[in-house]
Amino acid sequence: MNAANPCVGKCEIDTKSGLCIGCYRTAEEIRGWMNYSGRRRQSIIRKRVAREKRISIALTRRGSS
């Protein structure tokens, strides 16, 4: 299965986390995307979804304190 590129055009790597602020991928994952197998891309998609949730929860907690 071929996973769609998760890029949303907001490309900037956060220096603290090492993640893109738009798609939550690492610079290495972004650079290698076109060369990765479908299985590897699916793995990255799962990781980025988990990262986005984790960051959203942290920001929500920070905003409510």
MMTF fields as JSON, N, C-alpha, C and O atoms, coordinates in Angstrom:
{
  "mmtfVersion": "1.0.0",
  "mmtfProducer": "UNKNOWN",
  "numBonds": 259,
  "numAtoms": 260,
  "numGroups": 65,
  "numChains": 1,
  "numModels": 1,
  "chainsPerModel": [1],
  "groupsPerChain": [65],
  "chainIdList": ["A"],
  "bondAtomList": [4, 2, 8, 6, 12, 10, 16, 14, 20, 18, 24, 22, 28, 26, 32, 30, 36, 34, 40, 38, 44, 42, 48, 46, 52, 50, 56, 54, 60, 58, 64, 62, 68, 66, 72, 70, 76, 74, 80, 78, 84, 82, 88, 86, 92, 90, 96, 94, 100, 98, 104, 102, 108, 106, 112, 110, 116, 114, 120, 118, 124, 122, 128, 126, 132, 130, 136, 134, 140, 138, 144, 142, 148, 146, 152, 150, 156, 154, 160, 158, 164, 162, 168, 166, 172, 170, 176, 174, 180, 178, 184, 182, 188, 186, 192, 190, 196, 194, 200, 198, 204, 202, 208, 206, 212, 210, 216, 214, 220, 218, 224, 222, 228, 226, 232, 230, 236, 234, 240, 238, 244, 242, 248, 246, 252, 250, 256, 254],
  "bondOrderList": [1, 1, 1, 1, 1, 1, 1, 1, 1, 1, 1, 1, 1, 1, 1, 1, 1, 1, 1, 1, 1, 1, 1, 1, 1, 1, 1, 1, 1, 1, 1, 1, 1, 1, 1, 1, 1, 1, 1, 1, 1, 1, 1, 1, 1, 1, 1, 1, 1, 1, 1, 1, 1, 1, 1, 1, 1, 1, 1, 1, 1, 1, 1, 1],
  "groupList": [{"groupName": "MET", "atomNameList": ["N", "CA", "C", "O"], "elementList": ["N", "C", "C", "O"], "formalChargeList": [0, 0, 0, 0], "bondAtomList": [1, 0, 2, 1, 3, 2], "bondOrderList": [1, 1, 2], "singleLetterCode": "M", "chemCompType": "L-PEPTIDE LINKING"}, {"groupName": "ASN", "atomNameList": ["N", "CA", "C", "O"], "elementList": ["N", "C", "C", "O"], "formalChargeList": [0, 0, 0, 0], "bondAtomList": [1, 0, 2, 1, 3, 2], "bondOrderList": [1, 1, 2], "singleLetterCode": "N", "chemCompType": "L-PEPTIDE LINKING"}, {"groupName": "ALA", "atomNameList": ["N", "CA", "C", "O"], "elementList": ["N", "C", "C", "O"], "formalChargeList": [0, 0, 0, 0], "bondAtomList": [1, 0, 2, 1, 3, 2], "bondOrderList": [1, 1, 2], "singleLetterCode": "A", "chemCompType": "L-PEPTIDE LINKING"}, {"groupName": "PRO", "atomNameList": ["N", "CA", "C", "O"], "elementList": ["N", "C", "C", "O"], "formalChargeList": [0, 0, 0, 0], "bondAtomList": [1, 0, 2, 1, 3, 2], "bondOrderList": [1, 1, 2], "singleLetterCode": "P", "chemCompType": "L-PEPTIDE LINKING"}, {"groupName": "CYS", "atomNameList": ["N", "CA", "C", "O"], "elementList": ["N", "C", "C", "O"], "formalChargeList": [0, 0, 0, 0], "bondAtomList": [1, 0, 2, 1, 3, 2], "bondOrderList": [1, 1, 2], "singleLetterCode": "C", "chemCompType": "L-PEPTIDE LINKING"}, {"groupName": "VAL", "atomNameList": ["N", "CA", "C", "O"], "elementList": ["N", "C", "C", "O"], "formalChargeList": [0, 0, 0, 0], "bondAtomList": [1, 0, 2, 1, 3, 2], "bondOrderList": [1, 1, 2], "singleLetterCode": "V", "chemCompType": "L-PEPTIDE LINKING"}, {"groupName": "GLY", "atomNameList": ["N", "CA", "C", "O"], "elementList": ["N", "C", "C", "O"], "formalChargeList": [0, 0, 0, 0], "bondAtomList": [1, 0, 2, 1, 3, 2], "bondOrderList": [1, 1, 2], "singleLetterCode": "G", "chemCompType": "PEPTIDE LINKING"}, {"groupName": "LYS", "atomNameList": ["N", "CA", "C", "O"], "elementList": ["N", "C", "C", "O"], "formalChargeList": [0, 0, 0, 0], "bondAtomList": [1, 0, 2, 1, 3, 2], "bondOrderList": [1, 1, 2], "singleLetterCode": "K", "chemCompType": "L-PEPTIDE LINKING"}, {"groupName": "GLU", "atomNameList": ["N", "CA", "C", "O"], "elementList": ["N", "C", "C", "O"], "formalChargeList": [0, 0, 0, 0], "bondAtomList": [1, 0, 2, 1, 3, 2], "bondOrderList": [1, 1, 2], "singleLetterCode": "E", "chemCompType": "L-PEPTIDE LINKING"}, {"groupName": "ILE", "atomNameList": ["N", "CA", "C", "O"], "elementList": ["N", "C", "C", "O"], "formalChargeList": [0, 0, 0, 0], "bondAtomList": [1, 0, 2, 1, 3, 2], "bondOrderList": [1, 1, 2], "singleLetterCode": "I", "chemCompType": "L-PEPTIDE LINKING"}, {"groupName": "ASP", "atomNameList": ["N", "CA", "C", "O"], "elementList": ["N", "C", "C", "O"], "formalChargeList": [0, 0, 0, 0], "bondAtomList": [1, 0, 2, 1, 3, 2], "bondOrderList": [1, 1, 2], "singleLetterCode": "D", "chemCompType": "L-PEPTIDE LINKING"}, {"groupName": "THR", "atomNameList": ["N", "CA", "C", "O"], "elementList": ["N", "C", "C", "O"], "formalChargeList": [0, 0, 0, 0], "bondAtomList": [1, 0, 2, 1, 3, 2], "bondOrderList": [1, 1, 2], "singleLetterCode": "T", "chemCompType": "L-PEPTIDE LINKING"}, {"groupName": "SER", "atomNameList": ["N", "CA", "C", "O"], "elementList": ["N", "C", "C", "O"], "formalChargeList": [0, 0, 0, 0], "bondAtomList": [1, 0, 2, 1, 3, 2], "bondOrderList": [1, 1, 2], "singleLetterCode": "S", "chemCompType": "L-PEPTIDE LINKING"}, {"groupName": "LEU", "atomNameList": ["N", "CA", "C", "O"], "elementList": ["N", "C", "C", "O"], "formalChargeList": [0, 0, 0, 0], "bondAtomList": [1, 0, 2, 1, 3, 2], "bondOrderList": [1, 1, 2], "singleLetterCode": "L", "chemCompType": "L-PEPTIDE LINKING"}, {"groupName": "TYR", "atomNameList": ["N", "CA", "C", "O"], "elementList": ["N", "C", "C", "O"], "formalChargeList": [0, 0, 0, 0], "bondAtomList": [1, 0, 2, 1, 3, 2], "bondOrderList": [1, 1, 2], "singleLetterCode": "Y", "chemCompType": "L-PEPTIDE LINKING"}, {"groupName": "ARG", "atomNameList": ["N", "CA", "C", "O"], "elementList": ["N", "C", "C", "O"], "formalChargeList": [0, 0, 0, 0], "bondAtomList": [1, 0, 2, 1, 3, 2], "bondOrderList": [1, 1, 2], "singleLetterCode": "R", "chemCompType": "L-PEPTIDE LINKING"}, {"groupName": "TRP", "atomNameList": ["N", "CA", "C", "O"], "elementList": ["N", "C", "C", "O"], "formalChargeList": [0, 0, 0, 0], "bondAtomList": [1, 0, 2, 1, 3, 2], "bondOrderList": [1, 1, 2], "singleLetterCode": "W", "chemCompType": "L-PEPTIDE LINKING"}, {"groupName": "GLN", "atomNameList": ["N", "CA", "C", "O"], "elementList": ["N", "C", "C", "O"], "formalChargeList": [0, 0, 0, 0], "bondAtomList": [1, 0, 2, 1, 3, 2], "bondOrderList": [1, 1, 2], "singleLetterCode": "Q", "chemCompType": "L-PEPTIDE LINKING"}],
  "groupTypeList": [0, 1, 2, 2, 1, 3, 4, 5, 6, 7, 4, 8, 9, 10, 11, 7, 12, 6, 13, 4, 9, 6, 4, 14, 15, 11, 2, 8, 8, 9, 15, 6, 16, 0, 1, 14, 12, 6, 15, 15, 15, 17, 12, 9, 9, 15, 7, 15, 5, 2, 15, 8, 7, 15, 9, 12, 9, 2, 13, 11, 15, 15, 6, 12, 12],
  "groupIdList": [1, 2, 3, 4, 5, 6, 7, 8, 9, 10, 11, 12, 13, 14, 15, 16, 17, 18, 19, 20, 21, 22, 23, 24, 25, 26, 27, 28, 29, 30, 31, 32, 33, 34, 35, 36, 37, 38, 39, 40, 41, 42, 43, 44, 45, 46, 47, 48, 49, 50, 51, 52, 53, 54, 55, 56, 57, 58, 59, 60, 61, 62, 63, 64, 65],
  "secStructList": [7, 7, 7, 7, 7, 7, 7, 7, 1, 7, 7, 7, 5, 7, 6, 6, 6, 7, 5, 5, 6, 6, 6, 7, 7, 5, 2, 2, 2, 2, 2, 2, 4, 4, 4, 1, 7, 2, 2, 2, 2, 2, 2, 2, 2, 2, 2, 2, 2, 2, 2, 2, 2, 2, 2, 2, 2, 2, 2, 2, 2, 2, 2, 2, 7],
  "xCoordList": [0.842, 0.0, 0.884, 1.853, 0.546, 1.331, 0.68, -0.461, 1.385, 0.851, 1.053, 2.097, 0.057, 0.149, 1.137, 1.265, 1.823, 2.77, 2.011, 1.07, 2.401, 1.689, 2.068, 1.596, 2.907, 3.324, 2.111, 1.246, 2.061, 0.969, 1.484, 0.753, 2.732, 3.298, 3.706, 3.912, 3.824, 4.254, 5.597, 5.736, 6.576, 7.843, 8.807, 9.401, 8.94, 9.895, 10.208, 9.309, 11.486, 11.894, 12.053, 12.815, 11.327, 11.444, 12.77, 13.027, 13.61, 14.945, 14.915, 15.804, 13.922, 13.842, 13.435, 14.059, 12.397, 11.885, 12.511, 12.532, 13.019, 13.557, 12.476, 12.746, 11.241, 10.11, 9.633, 9.746, 9.097, 8.48, 7.214, 6.439, 7.005, 5.827, 4.539, 3.447, 4.655, 3.466, 3.037, 1.851, 4.007, 3.642, 4.163, 3.878, 4.916, 5.412, 6.36, 6.472, 7.042, 8.06, 9.435, 9.599, 10.426, 11.803, 12.354, 11.794, 13.448, 14.09, 14.504, 14.373, 14.998, 15.402, 14.205, 14.314, 13.074, 11.866, 11.39, 10.93, 11.499, 11.091, 12.015, 11.55, 13.316, 14.293, 14.146, 14.27, 13.888, 13.844, 12.505, 12.41, 11.464, 10.092, 9.941, 9.353, 10.457, 10.273, 10.939, 10.539, 11.943, 12.668, 12.178, 12.6, 11.302, 10.846, 9.789, 9.029, 9.764, 8.733, 7.392, 7.337, 6.326, 4.994, 4.891, 4.253, 5.511, 5.486, 6.184, 5.692, 7.322, 8.066, 7.268, 7.239, 6.629, 5.81, 4.645, 4.335, 4.006, 2.902, 3.391, 2.698, 4.577, 5.165, 5.388, 5.114, 5.878, 6.119, 4.8, 4.715, 3.774, 2.451, 1.939, 1.432, 2.07, 1.62, 2.396, 1.816, 3.695, 4.523, 4.127, 4.032, 3.896, 3.564, 2.209, 2.018, 1.26, -0.051, 0.111, -0.482, 0.907, 1.158, 1.874, 1.562, 2.829, 3.548, 2.596, 2.639, 1.739, 0.788, -0.133, -0.396, -0.621, -1.489, -0.749, -1.272, 0.476, 1.279, 1.544, 1.438, 1.882, 2.164, 0.897, 0.929, -0.213, -1.49, -1.908, -2.375, -1.739, -2.072, -1.179, -1.661, 0.112, 1.045, 0.693, 0.746, 0.335, -0.029, -1.323, -1.464, -2.275, -3.54, -3.295, -3.85, -2.472, -2.155, -1.44, -1.709, -0.537, 0.221, -0.715, -0.555, -1.687, -2.622, -3.626, -4.168, -3.888, -4.893, -4.303, -5.039, -2.978, -2.382, -2.174, -1.681],
  "yCoordList": [-1.18, 0.0, 1.239, 1.32, 2.198, 3.412, 4.532, 4.909, 5.052, 6.104, 7.469, 7.734, 8.322, 9.684, 10.494, 10.296, 11.393, 12.257, 13.141, 13.83, 13.136, 13.91, 15.393, 16.118, 15.847, 17.249, 18.159, 17.918, 19.214, 20.189, 21.566, 22.554, 21.629, 22.873, 23.87, 25.046, 23.421, 24.255, 23.728, 23.301, 23.762, 23.086, 23.931, 24.894, 23.545, 24.184, 23.184, 22.69, 22.894, 21.947, 22.687, 23.648, 22.227, 22.765, 22.291, 21.088, 23.215, 22.84, 22.031, 21.212, 22.247, 21.516, 20.054, 19.147, 19.833, 18.471, 17.759, 16.529, 18.519, 17.919, 17.5, 16.77, 17.966, 17.597, 18.787, 19.937, 18.492, 19.527, 20.0, 19.184, 21.314, 21.841, 21.615, 21.783, 21.237, 20.991, 19.541, 19.233, 18.638, 17.227, 16.287, 15.09, 16.814, 16.03, 14.897, 13.895, 15.068, 14.096, 14.678, 15.893, 13.791, 14.235, 14.654, 14.304, 15.4, 15.814, 14.587, 14.581, 13.562, 12.329, 11.671, 11.214, 11.623, 11.028, 11.825, 11.249, 13.139, 13.999, 13.783, 13.602, 13.801, 13.629, 12.282, 12.202, 11.236, 9.897, 9.452, 8.383, 10.247, 9.837, 9.211, 8.138, 9.859, 9.385, 8.03, 7.3, 7.696, 6.44, 5.306, 4.163, 5.594, 4.578, 3.674, 4.079, 2.447, 1.491, 1.894, 2.702, 1.328, 1.594, 1.217, 1.922, 0.116, -0.338, 0.67, 0.979, 1.178, 2.164, 3.463, 4.088, 3.862, 5.074, 4.925, 5.854, 3.764, 3.519, 3.618, 4.158, 3.098, 3.172, 4.632, 5.014, 5.426, 6.844, 7.56, 8.404, 7.228, 7.838, 7.529, 8.417, 6.278, 5.915, 6.699, 7.178, 6.827, 7.575, 9.045, 9.638, 9.638, 11.069, 11.337, 12.378, 10.416, 10.571, 10.539, 11.352, 9.607, 9.509, 10.763, 11.262, 11.268, 12.485, 13.671, 14.456, 13.791, 14.906, 14.861, 15.892, 13.676, 13.534, 13.908, 14.64, 13.401, 13.67, 15.172, 15.717, 15.827, 17.262, 18.052, 19.015, 17.661, 18.35, 18.248, 19.223, 17.07, 16.873, 17.751, 18.391, 17.785, 18.597, 20.079, 20.794, 20.542, 21.952, 22.276, 23.357, 21.341, 21.539, 21.643, 22.518, 20.76, 20.792, 22.081, 22.672, 22.509, 23.734, 24.942, 25.85, 24.952, 26.065, 26.124, 27.191, 24.993, 24.965, 25.172, 25.201, 25.315, 25.502, 26.944, 27.261],
  "zCoordList": [0.0, 0.0, 0.0, 0.755, -0.848, -0.966, -0.159, -0.428, 0.808, 1.677, 1.03, 0.433, 1.153, 0.632, 1.458, 2.667, 0.802, 1.483, 2.48, 2.087, 3.757, 4.775, 4.825, 5.701, 3.905, 3.903, 3.739, 2.897, 4.562, 4.479, 4.048, 4.116, 3.611, 3.116, 4.184, 3.886, 5.415, 6.544, 7.022, 8.168, 6.14, 6.391, 7.217, 6.73, 8.465, 9.37, 10.472, 11.152, 10.639, 11.675, 12.999, 13.101, 14.003, 15.357, 15.929, 15.983, 16.355, 16.825, 18.116, 18.351, 18.94, 20.211, 20.0, 20.55, 19.209, 19.02, 17.827, 17.781, 16.867, 15.652, 14.669, 13.715, 14.902, 14.053, 13.237, 13.662, 12.054, 11.238, 11.949, 12.448, 11.994, 12.686, 11.898, 12.44, 10.632, 9.817, 9.772, 9.896, 9.593, 9.394, 10.479, 10.448, 11.427, 12.575, 12.182, 12.889, 11.04, 10.651, 10.948, 11.056, 11.077, 11.25, 9.892, 8.852, 9.905, 8.653, 7.841, 6.617, 8.507, 7.822, 7.134, 5.996, 7.818, 7.237, 6.026, 5.04, 6.104, 4.99, 3.794, 2.668, 4.041, 2.959, 2.264, 1.042, 3.018, 2.452, 1.911, 1.308, 2.11, 1.803, 0.412, 0.281, -0.608, -1.986, -2.235, -3.142, -1.443, -1.636, -0.747, -0.925, 0.199, 1.142, 0.526, -0.354, 1.01, 0.595, 1.204, 2.132, 0.676, 1.214, 2.679, 3.461, 3.053, 4.448, 5.357, 6.443, 4.913, 5.714, 5.824, 6.884, 4.74, 4.77, 5.747, 6.494, 5.742, 6.677, 8.121, 8.984, 8.371, 9.709, 10.119, 11.257, 9.198, 9.481, 9.739, 10.63, 8.966, 9.157, 10.565, 11.25, 10.995, 12.346, 13.404, 14.378, 13.211, 14.165, 14.201, 15.276, 13.026, 12.995, 13.621, 14.25, 13.462, 14.099, 15.62, 16.329, 16.113, 17.56, 18.067, 19.148, 17.29, 17.692, 17.771, 18.719, 16.763, 16.739, 17.958, 18.578, 18.298, 19.474, 20.746, 21.587, 20.883, 22.078, 22.225, 23.324, 21.138, 21.179, 21.464, 22.23, 20.862, 21.103, 22.561, 23.148, 23.144, 24.561, 25.43, 26.364, 25.13, 25.916, 25.819, 26.82, 24.627, 24.46, 25.184, 25.756, 25.163, 25.866, 27.367, 28.031, 27.896, 29.329, 29.7, 30.745, 28.846, 29.109, 29.115, 29.93, 28.211, 28.114, 29.243, 29.531, 29.892, 30.961, 32.348, 33.334, 32.436, 33.763, 34.099, 35.182]
}
